[in-house]
Amino acid sequence: MKRLLYGAVAPLLFLAPLLAFAQGGSKPKATPPAAAGGVAVSTGSTAPPPGAKPAEIQDVRVLAGKEQNDPYELERLGVTFAQNGDLAKARESFEKAWKVGALPSAPFNIACLDVRQGKGDAAFQQLDRAIAAGFDDEKMLQSDKDLEAIRSKPKFQTIIAAARKNAAAGDAAVVKDATFVAPNGPATAILLLLHDASSDPLAVASPFLAQAREKGLFVAAPRGPARSGKKRFGWGSPERAIAAAGAAILEARKRAGNLPVLAVGVGRGGMVAGLIAATQPGVLAGAATIGGPFDLAWIRSEASRAALKQTRLFLGVSLGASPQLVQAFRQGRDGLKAAGIQPGYKEWIGDGPGLPANVRGAVDEVLAALTGH
């Protein structure tokens, strides 16, 4: 099993055409994240801060209210049980995550539990279920230690081929299923809107469309490349997320011209925006993360700090989000300031990790911070 990592990644050759349009900057020398042992975690907006230790959860009943219907929370609970060695409760949580949200990673994780318990045939049934739901992580299938006992079986190559097909289909749909909206007049910049893993392009685009068009921003909201539940598409690995954003930027520039790019992301999309700003120098003129904590690992290298100093940054979180998420945002703000980077920052009154109740006011604040107007 594995945990998805969002650390620094080396710049992708896919984004080389974008750098020709951007201001200069040296490429950071970063190490791609390695596949780690653990449980595959889908990436909703309430993901714990990077590097956080798993909670010592004793019973699924600790989840109350709407969290019992949040597949991402249920899957993270399963991760904790698996890490603590309680495979029965881990299985129960993953099955609930599947029932509530059809997360492709849920049956994959159950397959890993099956192999641990010597149930190879049952594991293949779970992998079939994962593939049918859109699971596409070929790298993890090839490298996950939990699957070693069944990897030599002929059936496993069928699973690999199906995952590869899922990935190709997801990558091809990033631009095809994206939302592109021109402003009321001449475009002055491209606004790249990145949705949360548990939402879709329209969910993040809708609140921004009116103000973006008024301000002369050409909106580009790509679809995520990786299926993340019932009719939902997440960002997959950091490399795939960056490539998806790059494809949307290239398409937007075909339609609107060689314009500066401002990125706004909600939840996991916010982390993608921060990742691009930190590891792809000059690609973004501005980056905002709303409800997606800024990963302080991105400012450990001199190259990433230099890249972020070229970019207008904004961090925003609702105080109605979890205390852990609010604290992660404060740590991100303070870490950036300690590195000599001055981000815009706002804690809103509101429920949950996304935009607050006063959506228009929050959108105005974000766009003002990124455009400098």
C-alpha positions in Angstrom: 0.0 0.0 0.0 1.1 3.6 -0.4 0.5 7.2 0.6 0.4 9.8 -2.2 3.1 12.3 -1.7 3.1 16.0 -2.7 6.7 17.0 -2.2 8.9 18.8 -4.6 9.3 17.3 -8.0 11.8 18.0 -10.8 10.5 20.2 -13.6 8.8 18.3 -16.3 9.9 18.5 -20.0 6.2 18.8 -20.8 6.3 22.4 -19.5 9.3 23.4 -21.5 7.2 25.3 -24.1 5.6 27.3 -21.3 8.9 28.5 -20.0 9.6 30.2 -23.3 6.7 32.6 -22.5 7.7 33.2 -18.9 10.2 35.3 -17.1 13.6 33.7 -16.5 14.5 31.6 -13.5 16.7 28.6 -12.9 15.0 25.2 -12.6 15.0 23.7 -9.1 17.1 20.6 -8.6 14.5 18.5 -6.8 14.1 14.8 -6.3 10.9 13.2 -7.6 8.8 11.6 -4.8 9.5 7.9 -4.4 6.8 5.3 -4.1 6.5 4.7 -0.4 5.0 1.8 1.6 1.6 2.6 3.1 -2.0 2.9 2.0 -3.2 4.6 -1.1 -5.0 7.8 0.0 -7.4 9.7 -2.1 -6.7 13.4 -1.9 -9.7 15.4 -0.7 -9.4 19.0 0.6 -9.3 17.9 4.2 -6.0 15.9 3.8 -3.8 16.2 6.9 -0.8 18.6 6.6 2.2 17.0 4.8 4.3 15.0 7.3 1.6 14.8 9.9 1.6 11.6 12.0 -1.4 9.4 11.7 -4.0 9.8 14.4 -4.4 7.0 16.9 -8.0 6.3 16.1 -9.6 3.5 18.1 -13.0 3.2 16.5 -14.8 4.2 13.3 -17.5 5.9 15.5 -15.1 8.7 16.2 -16.3 10.1 12.8 -19.5 12.1 13.4 -22.0 13.9 11.3 -21.2 14.5 7.7 -17.7 12.9 8.0 -19.4 9.5 8.1 -20.5 10.3 4.5 -17.1 11.7 3.4 -15.4 8.9 1.5 -12.0 10.6 1.8 -12.3 10.8 5.5 -13.3 7.2 5.7 -10.4 6.2 3.5 -8.0 8.2 5.7 -9.4 6.4 8.7 -8.7 3.1 7.0 -5.1 4.2 6.5 -4.8 4.8 10.2 -6.2 1.4 11.1 -3.9 -0.3 8.6 -0.9 1.6 9.9 -1.8 0.5 13.4 -2.2 -3.1 12.3 -6.0 -3.4 12.6 -6.7 -4.8 9.2 -10.3 -5.7 10.0 -11.2 -2.1 10.8 -9.1 -0.9 7.9 -11.2 -3.1 5.5 -14.4 -1.8 7.0 -13.4 1.8 6.5 -12.3 1.1 2.9 -15.6 -0.7 2.1 -17.5 2.3 3.5 -15.4 4.7 1.4 -16.3 2.6 -1.6 -20.0 2.5 -0.8 -20.2 6.3 -0.2 -18.0 7.6 -3.0 -16.8 4.7 -5.2 -13.2 5.7 -4.7 -11.0 3.6 -7.0 -8.3 3.5 -4.4 -10.6 1.8 -1.9 -10.7 -1.6 -3.5 -7.0 -1.3 -4.4 -6.3 -0.9 -0.7 -8.6 -3.9 0.1 -6.6 -5.9 -2.4 -3.5 -5.1 -0.5 -5.1 -6.3 2.7 -6.1 -9.5 0.9 -2.6 -10.2 -0.2 -1.3 -9.6 3.3 -3.7 -12.2 4.5 -2.8 -14.7 1.7 -6.0 -14.3 -0.3 -4.7 -13.9 -3.8 -8.0 -14.7 -5.7 -9.9 -12.2 -3.6 -7.2 -9.6 -4.2 -7.7 -10.0 -8.0 -11.4 -9.5 -7.6 -10.7 -6.2 -5.7 -8.2 -5.1 -8.4 -10.8 -5.7 -11.1 -13.2 -3.6 -9.1 -10.6 -0.8 -8.8 -9.8 -0.9 -12.5 -13.5 -0.8 -13.4 -13.9 2.4 -11.2 -10.9 4.0 -13.0 -7.8 3.1 -11.0 -4.8 4.0 -13.1 -1.7 4.0 -11.0 0.5 1.6 -13.0 3.6 2.6 -11.0 2.0 1.6 -7.7 0.8 -1.7 -9.1 4.3 -2.4 -10.3 6.1 -1.4 -7.1 3.8 -1.8 -4.1 5.4 -4.3 -1.8 2.0 -5.6 -0.6 1.3 -7.0 -4.1 4.6 -8.9 -4.5 3.0 -12.3 -3.9 0.6 -11.9 -6.9 2.7 -9.9 -9.3 4.0 -12.9 -11.1 0.5 -14.2 -11.9 -0.6 -13.9 -15.6 -3.7 -12.1 -14.5 -1.6 -9.3 -13.1 -0.4 -8.2 -16.5 -4.1 -7.8 -17.5 -4.5 -5.4 -14.5 -1.4 -3.4 -15.6 -2.6 -3.0 -19.1 -6.1 -1.9 -17.9 -4.5 0.7 -15.6 -2.4 2.0 -18.4 -5.5 2.4 -20.6 -7.3 4.2 -17.8 -4.4 6.6 -17.4 -4.2 7.4 -21.1 -7.9 8.1 -21.2 -7.7 10.4 -18.2 -4.8 12.4 -19.6 -6.5 12.8 -23.0 -9.7 14.2 -21.3 -7.9 16.9 -19.3 -8.4 19.5 -22.0 -11.2 17.9 -23.9 -13.5 18.1 -20.8 -12.1 21.4 -19.6 -14.0 24.7 -19.3 -12.7 27.7 -21.2 -14.4 31.1 -21.0 -13.3 34.3 -22.6 -13.7 37.7 -20.8 -16.1 40.4 -21.8 -13.3 42.3 -23.6 -9.7 41.8 -24.5 -8.0 39.3 -22.2 -5.1 40.5 -20.0 -4.2 37.2 -18.3 -5.2 33.6 -18.0 -6.9 32.4 -14.8 -6.2 28.7 -14.3 -8.7 27.3 -11.9 -7.9 23.9 -10.3 -10.7 22.0 -8.5 -10.5 19.9 -5.4 -10.2 16.1 -5.8 -13.8 15.7 -4.6 -15.3 18.3 -7.0 -15.1 19.1 -10.7 -14.0 22.0 -13.0 -17.4 23.8 -12.8 -17.4 23.7 -9.0 -14.3 25.9 -8.9 -15.0 27.9 -12.1 -18.6 29.0 -11.3 -17.8 31.3 -8.3 -15.0 33.0 -10.3 -16.6 33.5 -13.8 -18.4 36.8 -13.3 -15.5 38.6 -11.7 -12.9 37.0 -14.0 -14.8 38.2 -17.1 -15.2 41.7 -15.7 -11.4 41.9 -14.9 -10.4 40.7 -18.4 -9.3 37.2 -17.3 -9.5 34.2 -19.7 -10.7 31.3 -17.6 -9.3 27.8 -18.0 -10.5 25.0 -15.7 -9.1 21.6 -16.7 -10.5 18.3 -15.7 -8.3 16.2 -13.4 -6.6 13.3 -15.1 -7.4 10.7 -12.5 -10.8 9.3 -11.5 -11.6 10.1 -7.9 -15.0 8.6 -7.3 -18.5 8.9 -8.7 -18.1 11.3 -11.7 -15.2 13.0 -10.0 -11.7 13.4 -11.2 -8.6 14.2 -9.1 -5.0 15.1 -9.9 -3.2 11.8 -9.4 0.6 12.0 -8.9 2.3 15.4 -8.7 3.8 14.8 -12.1 0.4 14.1 -13.7 -1.1 17.2 -12.0 1.6 19.4 -13.3 1.2 18.0 -16.8 -2.5 18.5 -16.7 -2.2 22.1 -15.7 0.4 22.6 -18.4 -1.9 21.1 -21.0 -4.6 23.5 -20.0 -2.3 26.5 -20.1 -1.1 25.6 -23.6 -4.7 25.3 -24.8 -5.6 28.6 -23.2 -2.7 30.4 -24.8 -3.8 29.0 -28.2 -7.2 30.6 -27.6 -6.3 33.8 -25.8 -2.6 34.5 -26.7 0.7 34.6 -24.9 -0.6 36.0 -21.6 0.5 35.8 -17.9 -1.0 32.9 -16.0 -2.7 33.2 -12.5 -3.6 29.9 -10.8 -6.3 29.5 -8.1 -6.9 26.1 -6.6 -9.3 24.8 -4.0 -8.3 21.9 -1.8 -6.0 19.6 -3.6 -6.1 22.0 -6.5 -4.6 24.6 -4.2 -1.7 22.3 -3.5 -1.2 21.8 -7.2 -1.1 25.6 -7.7 1.5 25.9 -4.9 3.5 23.0 -6.4 3.7 24.6 -9.8 4.7 27.9 -8.3 7.5 26.3 -6.3 8.9 23.9 -8.9 8.2 25.5 -12.3 9.9 28.9 -12.2 8.2 31.6 -14.2 5.2 29.6 -15.3 2.8 31.4 -12.9 2.6 35.1 -12.3 0.4 34.4 -9.3 -0.9 31.4 -7.3 -3.6 31.1 -4.7 -4.4 28.1 -2.5 -7.9 28.0 -0.9 -8.3 25.1 1.7 -5.2 23.3 0.4 -2.3 23.7 2.8 1.0 25.0 1.5 3.7 22.4 1.7 6.7 23.8 3.6 8.9 21.2 1.8 8.6 23.5 -1.2 10.7 26.2 0.3 13.6 24.1 1.5 15.6 24.6 -1.7 17.1 27.9 -2.8 15.7 27.4 -6.3 12.1 27.0 -5.0 12.4 30.0 -2.8 13.6 32.0 -5.8 10.7 30.7 -7.9 8.2 31.7 -5.2 9.6 35.2 -4.9 8.8 35.7 -8.5 5.1 34.8 -7.9 2.3 36.7 -6.2 1.0 34.3 -3.5 -2.3 34.1 -1.6 -3.4 31.7 1.1 -7.0 31.6 2.2 -8.9 29.3 4.6 -12.2 29.3 6.4 -12.2 29.2 10.2 -14.9 26.6 10.0 -12.5 24.1 8.5 -10.8 21.7 10.8 -8.4 23.1 13.4 -5.6 21.1 11.9 -6.2 22.7 8.4 -6.3 26.2 9.8 -3.1 25.5 11.7 -1.4 24.2 8.6 -2.3 27.4 6.8 -0.8 29.5 9.6 2.4 27.4 9.5 2.5 27.9 5.7 2.1 31.6 6.0 4.8 31.9 8.7 7.2 29.6 6.9 6.9 31.7 3.7 7.5 34.9 5.7 10.5 33.3 7.4 11.9 32.5 3.9 11.5 36.2 2.8 8.3 35.6 0.9 5.3 37.8 1.7 2.0 36.0 0.7 -1.4 37.5 0.9 -3.3 35.7 3.7 -6.9 35.6 4.8 -8.9 33.6 7.3 -12.6 33.8 6.4 -15.7 33.2 8.5 -17.3 30.1 7.0 -17.9 26.4 7.2 -15.6 23.8 5.6 -12.3 24.1 3.8 -13.5 25.9 0.6 -14.7 29.4 -0.1 -16.7 31.1 2.7 -20.3 32.2 2.7 -19.4 35.6 1.2 -18.2 34.0 -2.0 -18.1 37.2 -4.0 -16.1 39.0 -1.4 -13.6 36.2 -1.1 -13.2 35.9 -4.9 -12.5 39.7 -5.1 -9.9 39.4 -2.4 -8.1 36.5 -4.2 -8.2 38.1 -7.6 -7.0 41.4 -6.2 -4.1 39.7 -4.5 -3.0 37.9 -7.7 -3.5 40.7 -10.1 -2.1 43.4 -7.8 -5.2 45.6 -8.5 
